[in-house]
Amino acid sequence: MTHPALCRIFVVFVTLSVGAAARADDDTAPSRRRTPVVEVFEHARDAVVNISTTRIVRMRSRSPLDDIFDFGRPGYRQQRVQSIGSGIVVHESGYIVTNAHVVSQASDVQVTFADETRLPADVLAVDSQHDLAVIKVAADHPLPHLKLGSSDDILIGETVVAIGNPLGLEHTVTAGIVSALNRQLDFGNDVIYTGLIQTDASINPGNSGGPL
């Protein structure tokens, strides 16, 4: 996107310390290419997962004859709707943070990891007011995970990296800066998001729920 985005994807903050990309004591070409963005991605990628959901929606059945005849009450039908998003593993036992809108009202939630492992997930908690959800998979081994950081010390102008896993097998990575802090969006119907972080890092389709 060409304009700064207000991040409510729900981006979670990853505490990560990386060295300078071009270190003074190592002037080799691979070292110069290994930027902090590359190091952040390589450190975080295995903990960023794809989330696919299926939900049943009730839709009005409409026929061209409805415009000619009055059949009384409209008919309805149920339809399965699939959607995708991303998430981040925050505990080795399988706890994953994502957006509420990614898993809300889903009848089936599947998580795909970087190694192509696919596991069903249970939705443990949904906070629609903050667009935040926690889901859980039953893993038979400790999962790659990242520690949640704090947004209290974010600096306007500092570099940020957004990572998503919209396809389940490949990640997407974008980079930008923090454009502003404490932004607010009012969507009406008492839906107001406050404390937003504005960034010019593009948020690719399917990145909802991924980390910043």
PyMOL commands that set and color helices and strands:
alter all, ss='L'
color gray80, all
select helices_A, chain A and resi 29-33+36-47+64-67+100-103+128-130
alter helices_A, ss='H'
color red, helices_A
select strands_A, chain A and resi 5-7+48-61+75-91+95-98+108-112+118-127+132-137+159-164+172-188+191-199
alter strands_A, ss='S'
color yellow, strands_A
deselect
rebuild
show_as cartoon
